[in-house]
Amino acid sequence: MLYIHGFASAGSTGTAIQMRNHLYPKGVQVVSPDVPVDPLEAISFLKDLLDKEQPDLIVATSMGALYAEQLKGKIRILVNPSFHMARLLTFRGLGRREFRNKRQDGATDFKVDKTMIHAFQQVEKESFKGITNEEKSLVWGLFGTQDKLVNCQSDFLKHYGKEQMQLFEGEHFLNDKVLSHTVMPQVETKLEIQNKSIQNSK
């Protein structure tokens, strides 16, 4: 399984650690890399990683879900997806931001500038392209009803439909309760579906 973290975060985020602790005893490896800060580098990095790791499932939160939506052909769970990062960052202002989690390269902060916002605009132009009926069936959106930071429910509904969407009591950032009661049951269900399809094809 591949986990893609959100903005200003890292592969060491507590969400990834909890997923790893939960799934490792069940024989599932969780790959959770530090995603490059530059959006164009990030999407290229993730596509290369996908080819290399061939995960059965992708789980992504916030900004990570913007990228994951474009990683076609895989089962994906998008949690509180942030499909409009360029607009969000323009509204919230430019400048230096601190990483919320420890990065492998030791970086503690990064810069949000017009170049980054332009790169997000380029990445976002590729969102929601080539969505076939088969592709729709692979993508699930989980949305917190108290998310005050991002609300992209209408975007998801327009392209993937209500049947692929689930609401949960929670905010933008996940806590232990949401992770254990909402996200992990979806993860386990999707992994079981994937395992059954693999067994049936043998």
Sequence and secondary structure as in RCSB ss.txt:
>XXXX:A:sequence
MLYIHGFASAGSTGTAIQMRNHLYPKGVQVVSPDVPVDPLEAISFLKDLLDKEQPDLIVATSMGALYAEQLKGKI
RILVNPSFHMARLLTFRGLGRREFRNKRQDGATDFKVDKTMIHAFQQVEKESFKGITNEEKSLVWGLFGTQDKLV
NCQSDFLKHYGKEQMQLFEGEHFLNDKVLSHTVMPQVETKLEIQNKSIQNSK
>XXXX:A:secstr
 EEE  TT  TT HHHHHHHHHHGGGT   B     SSHHHHHHHHHHHHHHH  SEEEEETHHHHHHHTSTTSE
EEEES  S HHHHHHHH  EEEE SS  TT   EEEE HHHHHHHHHHHTTTT S  HHHHTTEEEEEETT SS 
  HHHHHHHH GGGEEEES  SS  HHHIIIIIHHHHHHHHHHHHHHHHHH 
